[in-house]
Amino acid sequence: MYIYKVGKNYHLEYRDESLGHNRRISTRTAKRSEALKFVNEFKKEFYQKKQPPIKTLLEFSKEYQNYVAINFSSDYAATVKTSFNLFTKYFSDIPLSQISFQRLEEYFSETYKRTPQGARTYFIIIRSAFNKAISWGYINENMASYVKLPKIQKKIPKFVTKHELDLILYNETNEDYRNIYEFAFHTGMRRGEIINLKWNDVNLSNNEIVVRNSKSFSTKNKRDRIIPMNTTVQKILNNRLPKIRNINNEDFVFYKVKGVKYLGATITSNFKKAILRSTLDNELHFHHLRHSFASNLVMKGVPILGVSNLLGHQDISTTQIYSHLRKEELVKAVNCLDE
């Protein structure tokens, strides 16, 4: 621990073992006597400061994944697992406190070269995890928060038109799958929300669906929301009622075998096959039905805030990707200059 002058002021350099490297801070004074007083005060606080317990990356990884599995959706938990599998493979099982900014920057730079979008997803997860590590007392500082990734240009999301949906439904022989595709197109619900939907979430009298959190399922942002039913959705649900005897409120609306819900991967795979049979864009996936819901609403003049609420977006900026579709409003806006 020593001081030296940089420009007008003295700076203190010291070794931070919790981070595994030296750190430098300004004493904010040009006088050596005052700088030495600063050092003495800093020493007292530094040595009295409680050092975090040694926690290895693998230990923390298991602990954090357990926390995520309990508090977040299964889809998010799967993404966190993938993120940490790649992360631990790169860093091995070193103490959490020894993961330096330099190595983090190298890791995310290499990942970004392979998959820009993947790197951004993994970065957000690791940064969030390290914030939790601070609150759990394992590290004093989140070095991931200093990493800066290149900005990714947001692409205009693809969406399915009503004509294309009809073509997909025509090329799908399974009635349940046809119901699910059309249901997704007209509600904007996520795949996990649809396959976990139960009859006690459906109010046919008020024509409302409640997308809710339960012990067995969590929405992406942990918030319940209400989606009004249009005529198509009402018809789908009413047509399913006669097929079910003695409806239990805990029964799934869409199921493979009574009491057993469909797997998300099964829905995704069969939708992809229907896309190929329809000779449509090979890049279309089941999630694009959700984009279709939002895109169609925006093109019909529904305010972005309303679309955001129906989609369950936590931040309206997420919904802004659909704003380019409001061409008529943009045309009116620029034509005002001619008046």
ZADO-1210 file (C-alpha; in nm, 4 decimals, padded with zeros to 6 digits):
<atoms>
<atom x="00.0000" y="00.0000" z="00.0000" code="MET" pos="1"/>
<atom x="00.1667" y="00.3219" z="-00.1153" code="TYR" pos="2"/>
<atom x="00.0932" y="00.6700" z="-00.2523" code="ILE" pos="3"/>
<atom x="00.2193" y="00.8549" z="-00.5564" code="TYR" pos="4"/>
<atom x="00.1247" y="01.1628" z="-00.7513" code="LYS" pos="5"/>
<atom x="-00.0813" y="01.1530" z="-01.0699" code="VAL" pos="6"/>
<atom x="-00.1334" y="01.5013" z="-01.2076" code="GLY" pos="7"/>
<atom x="-00.2066" y="01.7373" z="-00.9165" code="LYS" pos="8"/>
<atom x="-00.3353" y="01.4859" z="-00.6608" code="ASN" pos="9"/>
<atom x="-00.1883" y="01.1927" z="-00.4711" code="TYR" pos="10"/>
<atom x="-00.3276" y="00.8432" z="-00.5372" code="HIS" pos="11"/>
<atom x="-00.3256" y="00.5339" z="-00.3188" code="LEU" pos="12"/>
<atom x="-00.2516" y="00.1920" z="-00.4677" code="GLU" pos="13"/>
<atom x="-00.3244" y="-00.1252" z="-00.2735" code="TYR" pos="14"/>
<atom x="-00.3743" y="-00.4989" z="-00.3219" code="ARG" pos="15"/>
<atom x="-00.7323" y="-00.6255" z="-00.3038" code="ASP" pos="16"/>
<atom x="-00.7059" y="-01.0011" z="-00.2470" code="GLU" pos="17"/>
<atom x="-01.0800" y="-01.0481" z="-00.2881" code="SER" pos="18"/>
<atom x="-01.0445" y="-00.9353" z="-00.6514" code="LEU" pos="19"/>
<atom x="-00.6970" y="-01.0793" z="-00.7099" code="GLY" pos="20"/>
<atom x="-00.5356" y="-00.7557" z="-00.8356" code="HIS" pos="21"/>
<atom x="-00.4186" y="-00.4068" z="-00.7369" code="ASN" pos="22"/>
<atom x="-00.6564" y="-00.1123" z="-00.7155" code="ARG" pos="23"/>
<atom x="-00.5970" y="00.2609" z="-00.7218" code="ARG" pos="24"/>
<atom x="-00.8025" y="00.5415" z="-00.5697" code="ILE" pos="25"/>
<atom x="-00.7523" y="00.9167" z="-00.5504" code="SER" pos="26"/>
<atom x="-00.6855" y="01.0833" z="-00.2136" code="THR" pos="27"/>
<atom x="-00.8335" y="01.4020" z="-00.3657" code="ARG" pos="28"/>
<atom x="-00.5556" y="01.6203" z="-00.2316" code="THR" pos="29"/>
<atom x="-00.2279" y="01.7647" z="-00.3620" code="ALA" pos="30"/>
<atom x="-00.0743" y="01.7890" z="-00.0118" code="LYS" pos="31"/>
<atom x="00.1334" y="01.4896" z="00.0983" code="ARG" pos="32"/>
<atom x="00.0461" y="01.5393" z="00.4672" code="SER" pos="33"/>
<atom x="-00.3273" y="01.5246" z="00.3929" code="GLU" pos="34"/>
<atom x="-00.2729" y="01.2270" z="00.1606" code="ALA" pos="35"/>
<atom x="-00.1005" y="01.0369" z="00.4443" code="LEU" pos="36"/>
<atom x="-00.3956" y="01.1108" z="00.6744" code="LYS" pos="37"/>
<atom x="-00.6245" y="00.9686" z="00.4065" code="PHE" pos="38"/>
<atom x="-00.4072" y="00.6528" z="00.3914" code="VAL" pos="39"/>
<atom x="-00.4261" y="00.6036" z="00.7695" code="ASN" pos="40"/>
<atom x="-00.8049" y="00.6337" z="00.7682" code="GLU" pos="41"/>
<atom x="-00.8288" y="00.4050" z="00.4682" code="PHE" pos="42"/>
<atom x="-00.6102" y="00.1409" z="00.6395" code="LYS" pos="43"/>
<atom x="-00.8410" y="00.1342" z="00.9402" code="LYS" pos="44"/>
<atom x="-01.1488" y="00.0770" z="00.7249" code="GLU" pos="45"/>
<atom x="-00.9712" y="-00.1651" z="00.4928" code="PHE" pos="46"/>
<atom x="-00.8455" y="-00.4012" z="00.7623" code="TYR" pos="47"/>
<atom x="-01.1683" y="-00.3819" z="00.9586" code="GLN" pos="48"/>
<atom x="-01.3697" y="-00.4649" z="00.6514" code="LYS" pos="49"/>
<atom x="-01.5136" y="-00.8144" z="00.6601" code="LYS" pos="50"/>
<atom x="-01.3602" y="-01.0278" z="00.3873" code="GLN" pos="51"/>
<atom x="-01.6108" y="-01.2439" z="00.2001" code="PRO" pos="52"/>
<atom x="-01.5958" y="-01.6223" z="00.2507" code="PRO" pos="53"/>
<atom x="-01.4193" y="-01.8170" z="-00.0222" code="ILE" pos="54"/>
<atom x="-01.6822" y="-01.9506" z="-00.2590" code="LYS" pos="55"/>
<atom x="-01.5802" y="-02.1385" z="-00.5732" code="THR" pos="56"/>
<atom x="-01.7463" y="-02.0794" z="-00.9075" code="LEU" pos="57"/>
<atom x="-01.8953" y="-02.4305" z="-00.9200" code="LEU" pos="58"/>
<atom x="-02.0354" y="-02.3976" z="-00.5679" code="GLU" pos="59"/>
<atom x="-02.1925" y="-02.0651" z="-00.6509" code="PHE" pos="60"/>
<atom x="-02.3213" y="-02.1960" z="-00.9841" code="SER" pos="61"/>
<atom x="-02.5146" y="-02.4773" z="-00.8144" code="LYS" pos="62"/>
<atom x="-02.6467" y="-02.2467" z="-00.5437" code="GLU" pos="63"/>
<atom x="-02.7579" y="-01.9795" z="-00.7893" code="TYR" pos="64"/>
<atom x="-02.9250" y="-02.2281" z="-01.0228" code="GLN" pos="65"/>
<atom x="-03.1237" y="-02.3689" z="-00.7298" code="ASN" pos="66"/>
<atom x="-03.2329" y="-02.0163" z="-00.6425" code="TYR" pos="67"/>
<atom x="-03.3418" y="-01.9499" z="-01.0042" code="VAL" pos="68"/>
<atom x="-03.5283" y="-02.2818" z="-01.0276" code="ALA" pos="69"/>
<atom x="-03.7375" y="-02.1867" z="-00.7242" code="ILE" pos="70"/>
<atom x="-03.8033" y="-01.8244" z="-00.8129" code="ASN" pos="71"/>
<atom x="-03.8240" y="-01.8100" z="-01.1925" code="PHE" pos="72"/>
<atom x="-03.9748" y="-01.9936" z="-01.4899" code="SER" pos="73"/>
<atom x="-03.8369" y="-02.3271" z="-01.6096" code="SER" pos="74"/>
<atom x="-03.7420" y="-02.1727" z="-01.9457" code="ASP" pos="75"/>
<atom x="-03.5341" y="-01.9042" z="-01.7742" code="TYR" pos="76"/>
<atom x="-03.3773" y="-02.1655" z="-01.5444" code="ALA" pos="77"/>
<atom x="-03.2728" y="-02.3670" z="-01.8522" code="ALA" pos="78"/>
<atom x="-03.1067" y="-02.0584" z="-02.0048" code="THR" pos="79"/>
<atom x="-02.9238" y="-01.9883" z="-01.6775" code="VAL" pos="80"/>
<atom x="-02.8012" y="-02.3488" z="-01.6717" code="LYS" pos="81"/>
<atom x="-02.6648" y="-02.3184" z="-02.0260" code="THR" pos="82"/>
<atom x="-02.4976" y="-01.9864" z="-01.9399" code="SER" pos="83"/>
<atom x="-02.3204" y="-02.1300" z="-01.6366" code="PHE" pos="84"/>
<atom x="-02.2188" y="-02.4505" z="-01.8170" code="ASN" pos="85"/>
<atom x="-02.0308" y="-02.2399" z="-02.0728" code="LEU" pos="86"/>
<atom x="-01.9013" y="-02.0013" z="-01.8087" code="PHE" pos="87"/>
<atom x="-01.7602" y="-02.2712" z="-01.5771" code="THR" pos="88"/>
<atom x="-01.6087" y="-02.4559" z="-01.8732" code="LYS" pos="89"/>
<atom x="-01.4083" y="-02.1422" z="-01.9555" code="TYR" pos="90"/>
<atom x="-01.3072" y="-02.0382" z="-01.6024" code="PHE" pos="91"/>
<atom x="-01.2867" y="-02.3831" z="-01.4338" code="SER" pos="92"/>
<atom x="-01.3509" y="-02.4040" z="-01.0603" code="ASP" pos="93"/>
<atom x="-01.1698" y="-02.0957" z="-00.9310" code="ILE" pos="94"/>
<atom x="-01.2712" y="-01.8809" z="-00.6329" code="PRO" pos="95"/>
<atom x="-01.5509" y="-01.6468" z="-00.7348" code="LEU" pos="96"/>
<atom x="-01.3559" y="-01.3478" z="-00.6039" code="SER" pos="97"/>
<atom x="-01.0665" y="-01.4172" z="-00.8428" code="GLN" pos="98"/>
<atom x="-01.2669" y="-01.3736" z="-01.1616" code="ILE" pos="99"/>
<atom x="-01.1116" y="-01.0526" z="-01.2912" code="SER" pos="100"/>
<atom x="-01.2482" y="-00.7864" z="-01.5212" code="PHE" pos="101"/>
<atom x="-00.9814" y="-00.8687" z="-01.7802" code="GLN" pos="102"/>
<atom x="-01.0781" y="-01.2365" z="-01.8034" code="ARG" pos="103"/>
<atom x="-01.4482" y="-01.1526" z="-01.8099" code="LEU" pos="104"/>
<atom x="-01.3877" y="-00.9121" z="-02.0967" code="GLU" pos="105"/>
<atom x="-01.1896" y="-01.1796" z="-02.2843" code="GLU" pos="106"/>
<atom x="-01.4631" y="-01.4394" z="-02.2281" code="TYR" pos="107"/>
<atom x="-01.7493" y="-01.2237" z="-02.3484" code="PHE" pos="108"/>
<atom x="-01.5477" y="-01.0930" z="-02.6451" code="SER" pos="109"/>
<atom x="-01.4781" y="-01.4486" z="-02.7603" code="GLU" pos="110"/>
<atom x="-01.8424" y="-01.5459" z="-02.7068" code="THR" pos="111"/>
<atom x="-01.9617" y="-01.2387" z="-02.8966" code="TYR" pos="112"/>
<atom x="-01.7571" y="-01.3405" z="-03.2022" code="LYS" pos="113"/>
<atom x="-01.9390" y="-01.6757" z="-03.2097" code="ARG" pos="114"/>
<atom x="-02.2892" y="-01.5565" z="-03.1229" code="THR" pos="115"/>
<atom x="-02.3628" y="-01.1861" z="-03.0634" code="PRO" pos="116"/>
<atom x="-02.7170" y="-01.2431" z="-02.9327" code="GLN" pos="117"/>
<atom x="-02.6063" y="-01.5388" z="-02.7208" code="GLY" pos="118"/>
<atom x="-02.3241" y="-01.3343" z="-02.5685" code="ALA" pos="119"/>
<atom x="-02.5688" y="-01.0620" z="-02.4691" code="ARG" pos="120"/>
<atom x="-02.8054" y="-01.3128" z="-02.3085" code="THR" pos="121"/>
<atom x="-02.5238" y="-01.4867" z="-02.1175" code="TYR" pos="122"/>
<atom x="-02.3788" y="-01.1509" z="-02.0121" code="PHE" pos="123"/>
<atom x="-02.7088" y="-01.0311" z="-01.8635" code="ILE" pos="124"/>
<atom x="-02.7442" y="-01.3582" z="-01.6719" code="ILE" pos="125"/>
<atom x="-02.3878" y="-01.3586" z="-01.5347" code="ILE" pos="126"/>
<atom x="-02.4059" y="-00.9910" z="-01.4383" code="ARG" pos="127"/>
<atom x="-02.7342" y="-01.0537" z="-01.2552" code="SER" pos="128"/>
<atom x="-02.5866" y="-01.3606" z="-01.0848" code="ALA" pos="129"/>
<atom x="-02.2844" y="-01.1646" z="-00.9623" code="PHE" pos="130"/>
<atom x="-02.5157" y="-00.8993" z="-00.8173" code="ASN" pos="131"/>
<atom x="-02.6794" y="-01.1777" z="-00.6206" code="LYS" pos="132"/>
<atom x="-02.3340" y="-01.2999" z="-00.5130" code="ALA" pos="133"/>
<atom x="-02.2731" y="-00.9546" z="-00.3617" code="ILE" pos="134"/>
<atom x="-02.6000" y="-00.9635" z="-00.1675" code="SER" pos="135"/>
<atom x="-02.5100" y="-01.3140" z="-00.0455" code="TRP" pos="136"/>
<atom x="-02.1729" y="-01.1820" z="00.0774" code="GLY" pos="137"/>
<atom x="-01.9501" y="-01.3854" z="-00.1571" code="TYR" pos="138"/>
<atom x="-01.7854" y="-01.0928" z="-00.3390" code="ILE" pos="139"/>
<atom x="-01.7480" y="-00.7205" z="-00.2718" code="ASN" pos="140"/>
<atom x="-01.7771" y="-00.5963" z="-00.6288" code="GLU" pos="141"/>
<atom x="-01.9409" y="-00.7075" z="-00.9531" code="ASN" pos="142"/>
<atom x="-01.6629" y="-00.6983" z="-01.2118" code="MET" pos="143"/>
<atom x="-01.9086" y="-00.8022" z="-01.4851" code="ALA" pos="144"/>
<atom x="-02.0836" y="-00.4662" z="-01.4496" code="SER" pos="145"/>
<atom x="-01.7751" y="-00.2984" z="-01.6030" code="TYR" pos="146"/>
<atom x="-01.7824" y="-00.5097" z="-01.9199" code="VAL" pos="147"/>
<atom x="-01.9233" y="-00.3323" z="-02.2255" code="LYS" pos="148"/>
<atom x="-02.0542" y="-00.5382" z="-02.5161" code="LEU" pos="149"/>
<atom x="-02.1001" y="-00.3951" z="-02.8658" code="PRO" pos="150"/>
<atom x="-02.4579" y="-00.2880" z="-02.9309" code="LYS" pos="151"/>
<atom x="-02.6655" y="-00.5274" z="-03.1398" code="ILE" pos="152"/>
<atom x="-02.8883" y="-00.3709" z="-03.4008" code="GLN" pos="153"/>
<atom x="-03.2456" y="-00.4693" z="-03.3202" code="LYS" pos="154"/>
<atom x="-03.4026" y="-00.6552" z="-03.6095" code="LYS" pos="155"/>
<atom x="-03.7622" y="-00.6040" z="-03.7107" code="ILE" pos="156"/>
<atom x="-03.9370" y="-00.9199" z="-03.5841" code="PRO" pos="157"/>
<atom x="-04.0858" y="-01.1589" z="-03.8368" code="LYS" pos="158"/>
<atom x="-04.4555" y="-01.2305" z="-03.8067" code="PHE" pos="159"/>
<atom x="-04.7182" y="-01.4589" z="-03.9561" code="VAL" pos="160"/>
<atom x="-05.0048" y="-01.3079" z="-04.1575" code="THR" pos="161"/>
<atom x="-05.3617" y="-01.4346" z="-04.1284" code="LYS" pos="162"/>
<atom x="-05.3283" y="-01.6006" z="-04.4702" code="HIS" pos="163"/>
<atom x="-05.0074" y="-01.7756" z="-04.3631" code="GLU" pos="164"/>
<atom x="-05.1730" y="-01.8921" z="-04.0409" code="LEU" pos="165"/>
<atom x="-05.4567" y="-02.0452" z="-04.2432" code="ASP" pos="166"/>
<atom x="-05.1974" y="-02.2259" z="-04.4539" code="LEU" pos="167"/>
<atom x="-05.0208" y="-02.3580" z="-04.1434" code="ILE" pos="168"/>
<atom x="-05.3503" y="-02.4798" z="-03.9957" code="LEU" pos="169"/>
<atom x="-05.4386" y="-02.6485" z="-04.3246" code="TYR" pos="170"/>
<atom x="-05.1069" y="-02.8374" z="-04.3187" code="ASN" pos="171"/>
<atom x="-05.1436" y="-02.9501" z="-03.9557" code="GLU" pos="172"/>
<atom x="-05.3423" y="-03.2733" z="-03.9124" code="THR" pos="173"/>
<atom x="-05.3455" y="-03.2777" z="-03.5309" code="ASN" pos="174"/>
<atom x="-05.6473" y="-03.0852" z="-03.3984" code="GLU" pos="175"/>
<atom x="-05.4830" y="-03.0011" z="-03.0639" code="ASP" pos="176"/>
<atom x="-05.1851" y="-02.8473" z="-03.2392" code="TYR" pos="177"/>
<atom x="-05.4141" y="-02.6490" z="-03.4693" code="ARG" pos="178"/>
<atom x="-05.5973" y="-02.5176" z="-03.1619" code="ASN" pos="179"/>
<atom x="-05.2711" y="-02.4206" z="-02.9929" code="ILE" pos="180"/>
<atom x="-05.1292" y="-02.2401" z="-03.2999" code="TYR" pos="181"/>
<atom x="-05.4496" y="-02.0412" z="-03.3507" code="GLU" pos="182"/>
<atom x="-05.4804" y="-01.9733" z="-02.9779" code="PHE" pos="183"/>
<atom x="-05.1254" y="-01.8317" z="-02.9690" code="ALA" pos="184"/>
<atom x="-05.1927" y="-01.6137" z="-03.2744" code="PHE" pos="185"/>
<atom x="-05.5033" y="-01.4598" z="-03.1115" code="HIS" pos="186"/>
<atom x="-05.3776" y="-01.4205" z="-02.7507" code="THR" pos="187"/>
<atom x="-05.0053" y="-01.3449" z="-02.7825" code="GLY" pos="188"/>
<atom x="-04.9386" y="-01.5871" z="-02.4984" code="MET" pos="189"/>
<atom x="-04.5987" y="-01.7493" z="-02.4662" code="ARG" pos="190"/>
<atom x="-04.5590" y="-02.1205" z="-02.5280" code="ARG" pos="191"/>
<atom x="-04.5076" y="-02.1959" z="-02.1587" code="GLY" pos="192"/>
<atom x="-04.8123" y="-01.9894" z="-02.0639" code="GLU" pos="193"/>
<atom x="-05.0311" y="-02.1827" z="-02.3080" code="ILE" pos="194"/>
<atom x="-04.9267" y="-02.5346" z="-02.2122" code="ILE" pos="195"/>
<atom x="-04.9615" y="-02.4469" z="-01.8413" code="ASN" pos="196"/>
<atom x="-05.3046" y="-02.2838" z="-01.8842" code="LEU" pos="197"/>
<atom x="-05.5724" y="-02.4444" z="-01.6640" code="LYS" pos="198"/>
<atom x="-05.9492" y="-02.4129" z="-01.6687" code="TRP" pos="199"/>
<atom x="-05.9483" y="-02.2109" z="-01.3468" code="ASN" pos="200"/>
<atom x="-05.7548" y="-01.9467" z="-01.5433" code="ASP" pos="201"/>
<atom x="-06.0397" y="-01.9216" z="-01.7961" code="VAL" pos="202"/>
<atom x="-06.3521" y="-01.7148" z="-01.7344" code="ASN" pos="203"/>
<atom x="-06.5929" y="-01.7892" z="-02.0188" code="LEU" pos="204"/>
<atom x="-06.8627" y="-01.5690" z="-01.8626" code="SER" pos="205"/>
<atom x="-06.6458" y="-01.2566" z="-01.8707" code="ASN" pos="206"/>
<atom x="-06.4488" y="-01.3696" z="-02.1763" code="ASN" pos="207"/>
<atom x="-06.1165" y="-01.3332" z="-01.9954" code="GLU" pos="208"/>
<atom x="-05.8017" y="-01.5408" z="-01.9534" code="ILE" pos="209"/>
<atom x="-05.5811" y="-01.4856" z="-01.6508" code="VAL" pos="210"/>
<atom x="-05.2152" y="-01.5627" z="-01.7127" code="VAL" pos="211"/>
<atom x="-05.1120" y="-01.6338" z="-01.3568" code="ARG" pos="212"/>
<atom x="-04.8189" y="-01.7579" z="-01.1543" code="ASN" pos="213"/>
<atom x="-04.8571" y="-02.0763" z="-00.9532" code="SER" pos="214"/>
<atom x="-04.6470" y="-02.3175" z="-00.7512" code="LYS" pos="215"/>
<atom x="-04.5697" y="-02.5166" z="-01.0655" code="SER" pos="216"/>
<atom x="-04.5333" y="-02.2307" z="-01.3159" code="PHE" pos="217"/>
<atom x="-04.3984" y="-01.8760" z="-01.3263" code="SER" pos="218"/>
<atom x="-04.4463" y="-01.6207" z="-01.6017" code="THR" pos="219"/>
<atom x="-04.1348" y="-01.4580" z="-01.7452" code="LYS" pos="220"/>
<atom x="-04.1597" y="-01.1448" z="-01.5304" code="ASN" pos="221"/>
<atom x="-04.3479" y="-01.3053" z="-01.2380" code="LYS" pos="222"/>
<atom x="-04.6547" y="-01.0866" z="-01.2996" code="ARG" pos="223"/>
<atom x="-05.0136" y="-01.1988" z="-01.3578" code="ASP" pos="224"/>
<atom x="-05.2069" y="-01.0367" z="-01.6440" code="ARG" pos="225"/>
<atom x="-05.5535" y="-01.0515" z="-01.7983" code="ILE" pos="226"/>
<atom x="-05.6141" y="-01.1152" z="-02.1691" code="ILE" pos="227"/>
<atom x="-05.9643" y="-01.0553" z="-02.3105" code="PRO" pos="228"/>
<atom x="-06.0881" y="-01.3265" z="-02.5476" code="MET" pos="229"/>
<atom x="-06.1913" y="-01.2488" z="-02.9017" code="ASN" pos="230"/>
<atom x="-06.4513" y="-01.4584" z="-03.0852" code="THR" pos="231"/>
<atom x="-06.1911" y="-01.7015" z="-03.2227" code="THR" pos="232"/>
<atom x="-06.0483" y="-01.7786" z="-02.8790" code="VAL" pos="233"/>
<atom x="-06.3983" y="-01.8195" z="-02.7323" code="GLN" pos="234"/>
<atom x="-06.4794" y="-02.0690" z="-03.0071" code="LYS" pos="235"/>
<atom x="-06.1609" y="-02.2699" z="-02.9492" code="ILE" pos="236"/>
<atom x="-06.2300" y="-02.3011" z="-02.5761" code="LEU" pos="237"/>
<atom x="-06.6013" y="-02.3694" z="-02.6115" code="ASN" pos="238"/>
<atom x="-06.5294" y="-02.6434" z="-02.8646" code="ASN" pos="239"/>
<atom x="-06.2950" y="-02.8113" z="-02.6197" code="ARG" pos="240"/>
<atom x="-06.5524" y="-02.8216" z="-02.3405" code="LEU" pos="241"/>
<atom x="-06.7701" y="-03.1078" z="-02.4739" code="PRO" pos="242"/>
<atom x="-06.4608" y="-03.3274" z="-02.5036" code="LYS" pos="243"/>
<atom x="-06.3976" y="-03.3065" z="-02.1312" code="ILE" pos="244"/>
<atom x="-06.6178" y="-03.4781" z="-01.8765" code="ARG" pos="245"/>
<atom x="-06.6350" y="-03.3551" z="-01.5187" code="ASN" pos="246"/>
<atom x="-06.4005" y="-03.0624" z="-01.5690" code="ILE" pos="247"/>
<atom x="-06.1701" y="-03.0044" z="-01.2765" code="ASN" pos="248"/>
<atom x="-06.0484" y="-02.6481" z="-01.2423" code="ASN" pos="249"/>
<atom x="-05.6934" y="-02.7823" z="-01.2133" code="GLU" pos="250"/>
<atom x="-05.7148" y="-02.9602" z="-01.5512" code="ASP" pos="251"/>
<atom x="-05.4962" y="-02.8306" z="-01.8322" code="PHE" pos="252"/>
<atom x="-05.6820" y="-02.6695" z="-02.1216" code="VAL" pos="253"/>
<atom x="-05.4431" y="-02.8332" z="-02.3699" code="PHE" pos="254"/>
<atom x="-05.3105" y="-03.1756" z="-02.2778" code="TYR" pos="255"/>
<atom x="-05.1551" y="-03.4830" z="-02.4353" code="LYS" pos="256"/>
<atom x="-05.3127" y="-03.7249" z="-02.1887" code="VAL" pos="257"/>
<atom x="-05.5607" y="-03.6104" z="-01.9234" code="LYS" pos="258"/>
<atom x="-05.3578" y="-03.4508" z="-01.6438" code="GLY" pos="259"/>
<atom x="-05.0379" y="-03.4475" z="-01.8515" code="VAL" pos="260"/>
<atom x="-04.9558" y="-03.1257" z="-02.0329" code="LYS" pos="261"/>
<atom x="-04.7743" y="-03.1009" z="-02.3660" code="TYR" pos="262"/>
<atom x="-04.3991" y="-03.0492" z="-02.3644" code="LEU" pos="263"/>
<atom x="-04.2882" y="-02.7156" z="-02.5040" code="GLY" pos="264"/>
<atom x="-04.0369" y="-02.8873" z="-02.7316" code="ALA" pos="265"/>
<atom x="-04.3161" y="-03.1009" z="-02.8801" code="THR" pos="266"/>
<atom x="-04.5197" y="-02.7929" z="-02.9733" code="ILE" pos="267"/>
<atom x="-04.2157" y="-02.6181" z="-03.1220" code="THR" pos="268"/>
<atom x="-04.1094" y="-02.9222" z="-03.3238" code="SER" pos="269"/>
<atom x="-04.4539" y="-02.9867" z="-03.4728" code="ASN" pos="270"/>
<atom x="-04.5047" y="-02.6195" z="-03.5571" code="PHE" pos="271"/>
<atom x="-04.1741" y="-02.6256" z="-03.7461" code="LYS" pos="272"/>
<atom x="-04.2892" y="-02.9300" z="-03.9433" code="LYS" pos="273"/>
<atom x="-04.6133" y="-02.7503" z="-04.0327" code="ALA" pos="274"/>
<atom x="-04.4091" y="-02.4500" z="-04.1519" code="ILE" pos="275"/>
<atom x="-04.2009" y="-02.6734" z="-04.3783" code="LEU" pos="276"/>
<atom x="-04.5105" y="-02.8474" z="-04.5175" code="ARG" pos="277"/>
<atom x="-04.6556" y="-02.5022" z="-04.5892" code="SER" pos="278"/>
<atom x="-04.3316" y="-02.3997" z="-04.7701" code="THR" pos="279"/>
<atom x="-04.3155" y="-02.0803" z="-04.5649" code="LEU" pos="280"/>
<atom x="-04.0078" y="-01.8969" z="-04.4316" code="ASP" pos="281"/>
<atom x="-03.7846" y="-02.1588" z="-04.2670" code="ASN" pos="282"/>
<atom x="-03.6846" y="-01.9058" z="-04.0003" code="GLU" pos="283"/>
<atom x="-04.0373" y="-01.8871" z="-03.8582" code="LEU" pos="284"/>
<atom x="-04.0762" y="-02.0439" z="-03.5138" code="HIS" pos="285"/>
<atom x="-04.3642" y="-02.0884" z="-03.2715" code="PHE" pos="286"/>
<atom x="-04.2666" y="-01.7700" z="-03.0842" code="HIS" pos="287"/>
<atom x="-04.3349" y="-01.5713" z="-03.4013" code="HIS" pos="288"/>
<atom x="-04.7065" y="-01.6278" z="-03.3382" code="LEU" pos="289"/>
<atom x="-04.6629" y="-01.3967" z="-03.0380" code="ARG" pos="290"/>
<atom x="-04.4928" y="-01.1407" z="-03.2643" code="HIS" pos="291"/>
<atom x="-04.7865" y="-01.1807" z="-03.5029" code="SER" pos="292"/>
<atom x="-05.0350" y="-01.0969" z="-03.2288" code="PHE" pos="293"/>
<atom x="-04.8472" y="-00.7783" z="-03.1409" code="ALA" pos="294"/>
<atom x="-04.7805" y="-00.6780" z="-03.5015" code="SER" pos="295"/>
<atom x="-05.1431" y="-00.7168" z="-03.6063" code="ASN" pos="296"/>
<atom x="-05.2641" y="-00.5104" z="-03.3094" code="LEU" pos="297"/>
<atom x="-05.0193" y="-00.2295" z="-03.3842" code="VAL" pos="298"/>
<atom x="-05.1136" y="-00.2253" z="-03.7543" code="MET" pos="299"/>
<atom x="-05.4800" y="-00.1969" z="-03.6525" code="LYS" pos="300"/>
<atom x="-05.4033" y="00.1130" z="-03.4456" code="GLY" pos="301"/>
<atom x="-05.3890" y="-00.0270" z="-03.0910" code="VAL" pos="302"/>
<atom x="-05.1629" y="00.1994" z="-02.8755" code="PRO" pos="303"/>
<atom x="-04.8181" y="00.0586" z="-02.7922" code="ILE" pos="304"/>
<atom x="-04.8961" y="00.0765" z="-02.4186" code="LEU" pos="305"/>
<atom x="-05.2037" y="-00.1422" z="-02.4647" code="GLY" pos="306"/>
<atom x="-05.0049" y="-00.3966" z="-02.6681" code="VAL" pos="307"/>
<atom x="-04.7337" y="-00.3941" z="-02.4016" code="SER" pos="308"/>
<atom x="-04.9876" y="-00.4734" z="-02.1285" code="ASN" pos="309"/>
<atom x="-05.1404" y="-00.7593" z="-02.3285" code="LEU" pos="310"/>
<atom x="-04.7975" y="-00.9080" z="-02.3947" code="LEU" pos="311"/>
<atom x="-04.6954" y="-00.8730" z="-02.0302" code="GLY" pos="312"/>
<atom x="-04.3820" y="-00.6741" z="-02.1067" code="HIS" pos="313"/>
<atom x="-04.2181" y="-00.5310" z="-01.7972" code="GLN" pos="314"/>
<atom x="-04.0698" y="-00.2406" z="-01.9941" code="ASP" pos="315"/>
<atom x="-04.2572" y="-00.0664" z="-02.2756" code="ILE" pos="316"/>
<atom x="-03.9266" y="-00.0226" z="-02.4607" code="SER" pos="317"/>
<atom x="-03.9452" y="-00.3956" z="-02.5383" code="THR" pos="318"/>
<atom x="-04.2710" y="-00.3355" z="-02.7247" code="THR" pos="319"/>
<atom x="-04.1257" y="-00.0440" z="-02.9222" code="GLN" pos="320"/>
<atom x="-03.9803" y="-00.2910" z="-03.1772" code="ILE" pos="321"/>
<atom x="-04.3306" y="-00.3047" z="-03.3281" code="TYR" pos="322"/>
<atom x="-04.3695" y="00.0728" z="-03.3588" code="SER" pos="323"/>
<atom x="-04.2310" y="00.0750" z="-03.7156" code="HIS" pos="324"/>
<atom x="-04.5581" y="-00.0862" z="-03.8264" code="LEU" pos="325"/>
<atom x="-04.7578" y="00.2299" z="-03.7528" code="ARG" pos="326"/>
<atom x="-04.6923" y="00.3727" z="-04.0973" code="LYS" pos="327"/>
<atom x="-05.0177" y="00.5675" z="-04.1157" code="GLU" pos="328"/>
<atom x="-04.9351" y="00.7629" z="-03.8009" code="GLU" pos="329"/>
<atom x="-04.5867" y="00.8434" z="-03.9334" code="LEU" pos="330"/>
<atom x="-04.7287" y="00.9618" z="-04.2640" code="VAL" pos="331"/>
<atom x="-04.9789" y="01.1862" z="-04.0816" code="LYS" pos="332"/>
<atom x="-04.6987" y="01.3224" z="-03.8629" code="ALA" pos="333"/>
<atom x="-04.4754" y="01.4344" z="-04.1512" code="VAL" pos="334"/>
<atom x="-04.7738" y="01.5619" z="-04.3543" code="ASN" pos="335"/>
<atom x="-04.8487" y="01.8037" z="-04.0699" code="CYS" pos="336"/>
<atom x="-04.5482" y="02.0042" z="-04.1904" code="LEU" pos="337"/>
<atom x="-04.7299" y="02.0769" z="-04.5173" code="ASP" pos="338"/>
<atom x="-05.0260" y="02.2366" z="-04.3413" code="GLU" pos="339"/>
</atoms>
